């Protein structure tokens, strides 16, 4: 299934400027989601990161990946209206800078769930090349 920004905002509590997924191009509820973030020079974080050499902060790439994963988790009927909270990050790797003009493809595959705690493998790509990857832990409340 695909979701536009309005549908994403029905699932996630995040709002601009902290909503970091513009659209979902594929979602299998409870299993995976792939989203898109169009990175523009208008992003508020570019004001200070870094003047004259804008680079999207790695922690915000991880947050964008977590938001894509949250869409997958919260799209399950049993999780509607709940929150997916960031529980942890393991094995985060940053392979290339993300800069204005990039289209960030965010994929998160949910690989395990034990009660309210879940785990996902996440990869961010630009032009098909890995920009960042990590294993994410989340808690559904």
DOVEX-607495 format. One record per residue: residue in one letter; y, z, x of N, C-alpha, C in turn; residue number from 1. Coordinates in steps of 0.02 Angstrom, whole numbers, plus 50000, padded with zeros to 5 digits. Layout:
PT  resn    n.Y    n.Z    n.X   ca.Y   ca.Z   ca.X    c.Y    c.Z    c.X  resi
PT     A      Y      Z      X      Y      Z      X      Y      Z      X   NUM
...
END
This chain:
PT  resn    n.Y    n.Z    n.X   ca.Y   ca.Z   ca.X    c.Y    c.Z    c.X  resi
PT     X  49941  50000  50042  50000  50000  50000  50062  50000  50044     1
PT     X  50115  49971  50019  50180  49970  50053  50229  50014  50015     2
PT     X  50276  50044  50051  50326  50087  50020  50395  50070  50047     3
PT     X  50445  50068  50002  50513  50059  50025  50545  50128  50037     4
PT     X  50607  50128  50058  50640  50191  50077  50644  50240  50018     5
PT     X  50656  50215  49957  50659  50259  49899  50592  50292  49886     6
PT     X  50538  50254  49892  50471  50282  49882  50453  50332  49937     7
PT     X  50475  50319  49998  50463  50366  50053  50499  50432  50038     8
PT     X  50561  50428  50011  50599  50489  49996  50570  50527  49937     9
PT     X  50527  50496  49897  50491  50532  49845  50434  50573  49874    10
PT     X  50411  50554  49934  50354  50588  49966  50378  50639  50018    11
PT     X  50426  50619  50060  50452  50662  50113  50516  50697  50092    12
PT     X  50527  50758  50116  50590  50792  50101  50648  50771  50147    13
PT     X  50633  50736  50201  50684  50716  50250  50735  50669  50219    14
PT     X  50796  50675  50243  50851  50631  50222  50890  50609  50283    15
PT     X  50924  50552  50278  50965  50530  50335  51014  50584  50354    16
PT     X  51027  50593  50417  51006  50550  50472  50938  50569  50502    17
PT     X  50902  50616  50470  50839  50638  50500  50778  50603  50470    18
PT     X  50786  50561  50422  50731  50520  50397  50724  50462  50446    19
PT     X  50668  50459  50481  50661  50413  50537  50611  50357  50523    20
PT     X  50593  50347  50460  50549  50291  50441  50586  50251  50387    21
PT     X  50598  50187  50401  50635  50144  50354  50591  50116  50299    22
PT     X  50528  50100  50317  50481  50075  50267  50410  50085  50292    23
PT     X  50364  50087  50246  50293  50091  50262  50263  50023  50246    24
PT     X  50231  49993  50297  50202  49926  50286  50128  49929  50270    25
PT     X  50097  49986  50283  50026  49996  50265  50013  50071  50259    26
PT     X  49978  50090  50206  49960  50160  50197  49893  50164  50161    27
PT     X  49849  50202  50190  49786  50219  50158  49789  50295  50149    28
PT     X  49805  50319  50089  49815  50391  50078  49759  50433  50108    29
PT     X  49780  50484  50145  49733  50530  50176  49701  50504  50240    30
PT     X  49716  50441  50258  49684  50412  50317  49733  50386  50369    31
PT     X  49782  50346  50349  49828  50318  50399  49889  50289  50365    32
PT     X  49941  50280  50407  50002  50247  50384  50034  50212  50444    33
PT     X  50065  50155  50429  50104  50120  50479  50173  50109  50449    34
PT     X  50223  50132  50486  50292  50126  50463  50335  50089  50513    35
PT     X  50395  50073  50491  50443  50037  50532  50508  50077  50535    36
PT     X  50535  50081  50596  50602  50110  50606  50642  50057  50643    37
PT     X  50694  50031  50611  50740  49983  50643  50793  50024  50679    38
PT     X  50791  50022  50744  50835  50062  50786  50901  50025  50796    39
PT     X  50956  50055  50773  51022  50023  50779  51069  50066  50821    40
PT     X  51121  50035  50845  51171  50072  50884  51206  50125  50843    41
PT     X  51200  50122  50777  51232  50170  50732  51195  50236  50727    42
PT     X  51138  50244  50760  51101  50307  50757  51145  50362  50788    43
PT     X  51151  50419  50754  51195  50472  50779  51176  50499  50848    44
PT     X  51112  50497  50865  51091  50525  50929  51114  50483  50989    45
PT     X  51131  50419  50977  51154  50378  51033  51223  50398  51059    46
PT     X  51260  50437  51021  51325  50461  51043  51319  50499  51109    47
PT     X  51267  50539  51115  51260  50580  51175  51197  50566  51216    48
PT     X  51156  50519  51196  51092  50507  51230  51083  50433  51244    49
PT     X  51109  50404  51289  51156  50427  51340  51217  50381  51336    50
PT     X  51277  50407  51344  51337  50364  51341  51332  50307  51393    51
PT     X  51340  50247  51369  51336  50189  51412  51265  50163  51425    52
PT     X  51215  50202  51406  51145  50182  51414  51103  50214  51358    53
PT     X  51112  50190  51296  51080  50223  51239  51003  50216  51241    54
PT     X  50969  50273  51235  50896  50276  51234  50876  50324  51178    55
PT     X  50830  50304  51135  50805  50348  51082  50767  50406  51114    56
PT     X  50786  50468  51098  50750  50526  51127  50676  50525  51109    57
PT     X  50635  50542  51159  50563  50543  51148  50542  50590  51093    58
PT     X  50575  50647  51086  50556  50694  51033  50569  50664  50964    59
PT     X  50618  50620  50958  50630  50587  50894  50579  50532  50880    60
PT     X  50553  50501  50932  50498  50453  50923  50437  50492  50896    61
PT     X  50424  50550  50926  50368  50591  50901  50380  50613  50829    62
PT     X  50441  50632  50813  50457  50651  50744  50446  50592  50696    63
PT     X  50466  50532  50716  50456  50473  50675  50381  50461  50663    64
PT     X  50341  50469  50716  50269  50463  50709  50241  50516  50662    65
PT     X  50266  50577  50668  50243  50631  50623  50262  50616  50551    66
PT     X  50321  50587  50540  50341  50569  50472  50295  50515  50443    67
PT     X  50276  50467  50484  50228  50416  50460  50162  50449  50441    68
PT     X  50138  50494  50484  50077  50530  50469  50083  50573  50406    69
PT     X  50142  50603  50396  50153  50644  50337  50150  50602  50274    70
PT     X  50173  50540  50277  50167  50495  50219  50094  50486  50201    71
PT     X  50051  50474  50252  49980  50465  50239  49950  50528  50208    72
PT     X  49966  50586  50237  49937  50649  50212  49962  50668  50143    73
PT     X  50027  50659  50131  50057  50681  50068  50049  50630  50012    74
PT     X  50021  50571  50028  50008  50521  49977  49944  50537  49937    75
PT     X  49904  50582  49963  49845  50604  49926  49868  50642  49864    76
PT     X  49835  50630  49808  49854  50663  49745  49856  50739  49752    77
PT     X  49809  50767  49789  49805  50840  49797  49863  50869  49838    78
PT     X  49899  50826  49875  49954  50849  49918  50023  50831  49891    79
PT     X  50026  50799  49834  50092  50779  49807  50135  50841  49795    80
PT     X  50197  50836  49818  50244  50891  49809  50240  50944  49864    81
PT     X  50194  50936  49911  50188  50984  49965  50227  50961  50026    82
PT     X  50228  51003  50077  50260  50987  50141  50208  50978  50195    83
PT     X  50221  50933  50241  50180  50927  50301  50224  50951  50359    84
PT     X  50205  51007  50388  50244  51036  50442  50213  51019  50510    85
PT     X  50256  51007  50559  50234  50992  50627  50201  51054  50655    86
PT     X  50139  51048  50678  50104  51106  50706  50097  51103  50782    87
PT     X  50099  51043  50810  50092  51038  50883  50085  50966  50906    88
PT     X  50091  50958  50971  50085  50892  51003  50042  50901  51065    89
PT     X  49994  50856  51075  49954  50855  51136  49955  50784  51164    90
PT     X  49951  50782  51229  49943  50718  51265  49998  50667  51249    91
PT     X  50059  50691  51242  50115  50644  51229  50130  50604  51292    92
PT     X  50136  50539  51283  50152  50494  51338  50205  50445  51316    93
PT     X  50254  50434  51358  50308  50387  51344  50303  50330  51394    94
PT     X  50293  50270  51369  50278  50212  51411  50337  50166  51423    95
PT     X  50384  50166  51375  50444  50122  51383  50501  50152  51342    96
PT     X  50561  50135  51361  50619  50158  51325  50626  50121  51259    97
PT     X  50652  50156  51209  50668  50126  51144  50744  50125  51140    98
PT     X  50772  50066  51128  50844  50057  51132  50869  50022  51068    99
PT     X  50935  50022  51058  50962  49987  50999  50938  49914  50996   100
PT     X  50920  49893  50936  50894  49826  50925  50818  49824  50922   101
PT     X  50785  49876  50946  50712  49879  50943  50689  49892  50872   102
PT     X  50632  49864  50855  50597  49880  50793  50536  49920  50813   103
PT     X  50537  49983  50794  50484  50030  50813  50430  50029  50759   104
PT     X  50369  50012  50779  50311  50014  50733  50275  50079  50745   105
PT     X  50268  50119  50693  50241  50187  50697  50175  50192  50661   106
PT     X  50121  50204  50697  50055  50209  50666  50026  50278  50679   107
PT     X  50003  50310  50626  49970  50375  50632  49905  50373  50593   108
PT     X  49851  50386  50628  49785  50389  50597  49764  50462  50593   109
PT     X  49750  50486  50533  49728  50555  50523  49654  50559  50541   110
PT     X  49637  50598  50591  49569  50597  50616  49527  50658  50596   111
PT     X  49559  50712  50574  49520  50771  50556  49564  50817  50514   112
PT     X  49531  50855  50471  49568  50904  50432  49522  50963  50419   113
PT     X  49549  51023  50432  49512  51085  50419  49556  51130  50378   114
PT     X  49544  51131  50313  49587  51169  50268  49656  51137  50269   115
PT     X  49708  51178  50278  49776  51150  50277  49797  51117  50343   116
PT     X  49756  51124  50395  49774  51098  50462  49741  51030  50472   117
PT     X  49782  50983  50496  49757  50916  50509  49778  50891  50577   118
PT     X  49744  50838  50598  49756  50808  50664  49763  50733  50657   119
PT     X  49808  50705  50697  49817  50633  50695  49827  50603  50764   120
PT     X  49806  50540  50772  49821  50502  50833  49877  50455  50815   121
PT     X  49930  50456  50855  49990  50418  50838  50011  50374  50896   122
PT     X  50033  50313  50878  50057  50265  50928  50120  50232  50901   123
PT     X  50171  50229  50944  50233  50192  50929  50234  50131  50973   124
PT     X  50248  50073  50942  50251  50010  50979  50317  49974  50967   125
PT     X  50338  49936  51018  50394  49890  51012  50369  49823  51038   126
PT     X  50376  49771  50997  50351  49705  51016  50278  49706  51037   127
PT     X  50238  49747  51003  50167  49751  51017  50148  49792  51077   128
PT     X  50197  49817  51114  50184  49857  51174  50194  49931  51159   129
PT     X  50150  49972  51186  50154  50044  51173  50217  50073  51204   130
PT     X  50256  50107  51161  50316  50142  51185  50300  50217  51193   131
PT     X  50258  50244  51148  50240  50314  51152  50174  50325  51115   132
PT     X  50139  50377  51134  50077  50395  51099  50067  50470  51106   133
PT     X  50031  50498  51057  50019  50571  51058  49966  50588  51006   134
PT     X  49939  50648  51014  49897  50678  50964  49940  50731  50929   135
PT     X  49942  50728  50863  49985  50772  50824  49944  50821  50782   136
PT     X  49970  50881  50775  49940  50931  50730  49991  50944  50675   137
PT     X  49966  50948  50612  50010  50963  50556  49977  51014  50510   138
PT     X  50019  51046  50471  49997  51096  50423  50026  51076  50355   139
PT     X  49983  51073  50304  50005  51057  50236  50018  51123  50201   140
PT     X  50079  51128  50172  50098  51189  50134  50121  51169  50065   141
END
